[in-house]
């Protein structure tokens, strides 16, 4: 060993530091000193601990005695401990959580004292920023935590009950930020009244926000699916129902909760509407690789209680995040009403075509009937002194009028239209219409109509059709025969007594049968177009009744008892003033002879018989074939100083100007022109409200001589 020291320089990395420690101790007059240093030995680095005692030996002389101990193992352990603590501190600084440890003393039922250790952490800084760690008695304060009482109760309850741990969630509100935290606390009892608690707190704000957002989205989805008119069914990979919305549950007639877990084919029974064959849902095909599938057209869904609905549907697969097919969704749409509406539109289009055809037929047929009826009535005038022949002519006139009424019924049925109202005594109309409709049936008809029955303000032909339709309906309800009772009476409706009727006087008609009756579920539908329960029915009879009565500002009601029969009640407005039936008078009575009449019609037979009628009435006659010719002759006569006293015009001229257009021009020439409109189209508005269109009178084809003469006399007697 060298004389200058115990260790060689290359062995002692800390040699300078140890020398400095010795010199410092001597200079300070210390009696001892301690130091640790490293020595490199043959087997590696060693840590040595040296205790040195100093004794003065003379001026500037000292005796030093040292004891050296190898502390390598201890130093390595301490270094490992320091490293571990450093690593733990680094972890705590960087971990997104907050840890705390607390020594708690006292009694859970009295008062507890807390001594807490709270290392800094990422979550701590996120909540409190750069604020220092709070005091050692509490981590939170009552002002920060809304659930303060619950936190205290959880900790004291765990210590009182001896539970090893507890979990809870709470909120911390700092400024504008609110944190949702989850805390797990381990509890160890160290002795009576002494506990050690360790808590780990994690921030679950984002997770809770996501859960709330997911719950809100689920709620929105549930509300959306619940309010959809389409049915939605979801199923798992085995075709079992997972979810069914309200619309689908209504379609299949199942309670939604009862369907979960059942095979979808069990609750969705599908049939082909044409063949009745079962339609199989392609669940397996969809789950095994199909993209989507649609139900074939005309598919019927049979409900649990056998209600049939026409449906459209589509099925599509549902995949998870790995693209594995885990189920399917089936969307159903009830198209029953849409199908009915399409059928109604088709029927409406057909009826429109029928209406056009009926209009043409009515016009031409009424022109023919007009010629027949007018000639017959002219013959009646010539044979007034021959009772037997006059009786035959009366039968022919009645039959011709009946044919005209049937033509008008055809037109009303096909096209509707406002009624052409007059004061009509219904006794005869009801008897004739009911007798005609009841002919050939096994039903007995009884009438009860008082002699003082008021005249009704109605269209005679349309009300005749109403009675016929009701009688036909009653006959069909009594296929084995029965009794049909028709009664009429006067009735005064007070204000508010019947919400469907205005205050006033009405004629009330009841049609009572002893048939099979109407089921309660059908009562509300019997007046709907195309609704019928009969195989051969078209569903238009009662709909026509309802439409005609409503156009008359009347009302119709029905009461029925299954197995006993039905009662249809109709209210029709009474005429303003009761009128007695007009007796037929001589056509020429009251007409001033020599008046000039311009008669416009495109039918030559009508012009010829009208000319004969005018001659009989002592009137000068001139004809025109269309509106333009009538205008020319009207203007020429006025310019010549021989104006026409009356113009009678056909409303419609095929291929030419009709009366509706011509009257406007005539009124420009002569605002006081007296004109009568005539037509076989009784549904035209110009016939229903002729004065609004500039006419003074109206006569519907077919007309007889007495009717035409009466209208002519009335108009000629009006002032210009």
Helices and strands as residue ranges (DSSP letters): H 15-27, E 32-41, E 44-58, E 61-70, H 72-94, E 98-106, E 112-117, H 122-128, H 148-161, E 165-174, E 177-191, E 194-203, H 205-227, E 231-236, E 241-244, H 246-252, H 256-259, H 264-267, E 269-272, E 278-279, H 283-287, E 292-294, E 299-302, E 308-319, E 325-334, H 336-382, H 387-415, E 422-424, H 426-438, E 443-449, E 456-458, H 460-477, E 482-493, E 504-513, H 520-523, H 541-551, E 555-561, E 565-573, E 596-600, H 604-616, E 620-624, H 627-639, E 646-650, H 659-669, E 675-679, H 685-688, G 690-693, E 697-700, H 705-716
